[in-house]
């Protein structure tokens, strides 16, 4: 069975299971990065080392993205999802058991690889089963699901007074329940095999870049932004006078903004085009990030800016993929998805390292000046992009 063939009736629709899976994936990332950053900051570890350590999660994700397309073709969607969930289930409860940085490094690699497998399989399947006219809406629902989990995740910081093990244990149990649901309910589908085309092999990727380079930049920016917010902002917040409780409450505002605007932006992109929506959101989000240092440690000011910026750029990854699906032939989408995952991981690795180094050697406000400026540069680059849309 291929991803586009009819799916047998089940008690729970596969699309709903995908949504639940991505909620749990967002929850794990939304919790893990800030909690571990706070642990390391409280133990006196420098922000640069903290950032480099956090990048291990994305190194694991990067490693998985290299082989994900081949694994998906061999194993199919269901087995790849189960494999990713299994890695997360194994790693999460081990974090509070041994407080050793080398041990945590290995665990971050496992979680990163697992989350990458989950994202790759679920987002590609969602793209393949979505009609072109509903692609923006459907991928926005997918993005909203991730944003929901990502927003709830940092609230797990409030469970730490009851035991450092508690948030990790609860999240591991939720992930195990989701794996059981996937095993029992998810149909065993596989992506369509691409027919030989001009541009196969290494040339296939250069062809994708020539056709859709602008549509693949949002995944790079999204990975950079997410890693900065979850890894560097908790440190930035502590150094500007915010409490850990305020930080845990502020981070969900970013996801809440994404939840509010994901679907409207998806509808607008279906109607007016992905490019104009991405460029407009990039301008607004970039300006809001630039305004963060002006708020100091004002909780309300930061909350409003995070909600606005999150609403505008929180859908960048999903809308970028939808735009790539508009531009590229259908049989190039798995490879484009690999590139998007690579970009996300590259941005996620650069983000914590660059942000940590900036806060060690320069002004903390540079963290958001660079972040905001990157979105403005992205918008300016869109003026140069002239796509040739395909019928998918």
N, C-alpha and C positions, 0 to 999 in steps of 0.2 A: 504494500500500500504506500502511496506517495502522500505528501503533505496536502495535495489538492484533491485527493479522492474522497469519496464519501466516508464518513466516520460512523461506526456503529453507535446506536443509541445507548447511552449510559445513564446512570442515576444522576450524575453531575456532569455538565457539559465540559469538554476539555478546555475550552476557552476560560471557563471559570476557574478551573484548576490552575491554569497558567497564571491567572491573576493572583490567586492565593499564594502560589509559589514565589512570585516576584515580590509580594508584600513581605514574606518571611526573609527573602534575600535582602531587601532594603532595611528591614529591621536589624539584621545581623551587622550590616555595615554601619548603620546609624548608631548602633550601640558600641561596637567594638573599638572604633577609632578614637572617639573622645574619651571613653573610659580608660583605655590604655595610655593615652596622652596625659591624662590627669594623674594616673598612677606614677608615671615616669617623672612628670614635673614635680610632684610632691616628694619624690625621692631625690631631687636635686640633679637630675640628669639634664644636660644642656638641651636647648631647643633644636640645635642642629643634629645631635645624636638622636633625639626623639623623632625628628623628621625622617632621618635616614632609616631608622628602625621601622617606622610606619610604612615606608615605601616597600618593605618586604611583601606586604599583602598584594601590592600591585605587580611586583615581580612574579609572584605566583600566578596572578591573573594573566600576565603577559605570556608566561610559559605555556599556560593552557590555551591561550588564543592562537599560538603558533600551530598547535595540533588539533584544534577544535573542529575545523572543517573536515579533516580526515576522519576523526573519531565519530562525527555525526553521520558521515556517509557509511561507516562500518556498523555502528551501534544503533543509530536511529535516535529520535528525540527522547523517547522514554528512558532508555538506558543511560543516555548522557545526563539527563536531569537527575536520575537516581544516583549516578556516580558523583555528581556535584553536591547533592544533598548529603551523601554519605561522608564526604570529606569535611563538610561543615560540622556535622554531628560529632565526628571523631575529635575535631580540634577544639570546639568551644568549651566543653567542660574541663579541658586540661589547663586552660589559662590560669585559673585561681589555685590550682593544685601545686604548681611549682613556679615561684617568682624568680625565674632565671631568664635574663635577656636573650641568651642563646636559644633556650627552649622556646621562648615566645617568638623568636625569629622563624623557627621551623613551623610553629603553629600558624603564624600569619601567612606563610607561604601556602599552607594547606587550605586555609580559608579563602585566600585569593584565588587559588586554582578552582576550588569548588564553586565560588560565586561566579567566576568567569564561565564555567561550563553551564551553570544555570541560566545566566544571561544570554549566552550565545544561542542555546537551543530554544529558549522561550521567545526571544525577540524575533528571531528569524522565522519561527513558525507563525507568529502573529502577523508578520509582514506577508508571508506567502498565502495565508488564507484570507487576507483582506482585499476586497475589490478596490481598484484605484480611487474611486470616488469616495470611499469611506476609510481610506488608509490613514489620513490624518487623524480622524476621530478615534479609530481603533488603536493606533499606536499611542495616542494621547491617554486613552484609558489604561493602557499598559504602563505608561509613564506615571500616571496618577497612582497606580497600585504600588509601584516602587517608592514613589514619594510619600505615600501613606506610611509604609513601613519605616522609611528613612526618617520621617518626622517623629514617629513614636520611639524609635531606638534610643535617642539621647535621654529620654525620660527614665531609662533604666539606671541612670546615675543615682537617682533618688532611692534606689533599692540597696545601694552599697552600705548604708548604715546598718542594715539587717544582715550583712555578710557579703564579702566580696564575691563569693561563689554564686549568690542567688541569681543575679541577672543572667549569668552564663548558663546556669542550670535550666532556668525557665526557657531561655531561647533555644537551647539544645532540645528540650522536650517538644517545643513547637515545631522545630525543624524535623524531628523524628515523626511526628504526626503527619506532617506534610509529605514526607517520603512514603509513608504507608498509604496515603491517599493517592499519590502518583502511581504506586505499584498496583493498587487495586482498580483504579478508575481510568488511568490515562491510556488512550489507544497507542499502539506501537506503530508509529508512522515514520517515514523517512523522506528526506528531501528529494526532489527530482534530480536525476543525473543530468549534468550539463552535457549537451552534444558538443563534439569538437568544433571550435570556432577559431577564427583568426584572432590571435592574441592570447592563445592558451599558454600555460606555463608561466614563466616569469613575466612574459609580455602581457599576460592577462591583467596583472596588477598595475602595470604602467598604463594600460588602456583605461582601467577604472579611474586612475588618477587624472588622466587627460579629460575624461568625460565628466567627472564628478568631484573634483578636488574641493570645491567650495562646500559641497554637501557633506564632506567627510571631516571638515574642520570643527564643526560643533562637538563631535565626540571628544576631540582633543581638549577643547575648552571646558567641556563638562567634567572630564576627569580631573583636570587641573583645579577647577573650582571646588569640586566635591572634596578632594583631598585637602586643600587649603582650609576649607570651612571645618572639616571634621578633625583634622590633625593640628593645624596651626592656630585656628581661632581659639580653642580652649586655652592655649598658652598665652595668646594675645589678650584674651579676656582676663585671665588671672593677673597679668602684668599691668593692666589698665585699671584694676581695682574691682573687677567683677568677682562674685563668689562662684563656686562650682555649681551651686543651685541655680543661680541666674544664668550661667552658661548652658546648663542642661535645659533650661526653659527657653532660652533664646534660639538655640539651634532648630527646634521644631518649627519656629516661625518661618524659616526658610522653606521647609517642606510644605507648610500650610499654604504659603503663597503659590507654590507649584500646584498643589491640589486644586486651588481656586481657578487658576488660569490655564491649566493643562488642556482641558477639554475645549474652552473657548478658543485658544490658540490653534488647536487642531482643526476645529470647524473653520476658522478664518483661513488657515492654510489650504484647506480643501477648496474654499471659495475664491480666494484672492491670490493664492500661490505661496509655496513654502519660502521662496527666496525673500519676498518682501516682509513676511512675518518674522523670519529669522533676523533680518537686518534691523527691523524696528525693535525687536526684543533685545538685540545686542546693544543698541544705543541706550535704551532705557536702563537695562541691567548694568551696563558699564558705568553710567553716570551715578547710579545708586551705590555701587561699590566704592567709587571715588569719594562719595560723601560720608562713608563710614568713619574715617578718622575725625571728621568734624563733630561727630556725636560724642566723642570721648567715651565715658562709661555710663552714658544715659541709657537706661534700660529701654524706655519707651521709644526713644529715637532709633536705637539699634533694631528693636523689634519691627518697627515700621519699615525701615530700610531692608531688613532681611526678608520680610514678607513680600515687599515689592520686587526686589531683585530675584528672589526665589521664584516668584510667579512668572517673571519674564524669561529667565534663563534656565529654569528647572526643566523645561521641555526640550532643551537643545539637543540632547542625545537622540531622543525619539523622533523629533521633527527632522533632524539631519538624516536619519535612516530612511524616513518616509520620502524625503527629497531625493535621496540616492535611488530609491526604488522607482521614483518617477522618471529618473534620467536614464538608468541602466537597463539593459536587457535582463529578463528574468533569470537566465541561467548564470548571470554574473553576481547575483545578490548574495549567495553564500560567501564568495570571495570578498565582496564589499563589506559584508558583516565582519569578516576577519580583520579587514583594515580598520573599521570603526572600533573594534575591540582593541586592536593594537594602539590606535590613537588614544583611546580612553586610558589605557594602562600607562602609556608614555606620559600623558599629562598627569596622571595620578602619582607617578614616580617622581617627576620633576617638581610637582607642587610642594610636597612636604619638605623636600631637600632645599629647594630654593627659598621657601618661606622660612624654614628654620635658620638658614644661613643669614637671611636678611635681618631677622630679629636678633641674631647674635652680634652682627657687625654694624648694623644700621638702625634707623628708626623703625619702630614697629608699624607705623602708619604706611610704610612702603609696601607692606603686605597687601593692602587693599588698593593702593595706587597702581601697582603692577597688575593686579587682578582686573580692575576696572578698565585700564588702558588696553588690555588684551582684547576685550570685547569691542572696544571702539576700533581697533585695528582690524578685527574680523569684519566688522560692518563695512569699513572702507574697502576691504579686499573684494567684497561682493559686487562693487561697481565694475570690476574687471571681468566678472564671470558671465559668460554667455552660454547657457545650457542648450542642449538639443534633447528635448523630452522624447521618451519612447512610450509606446502603448503597452502597459503591463496589466 
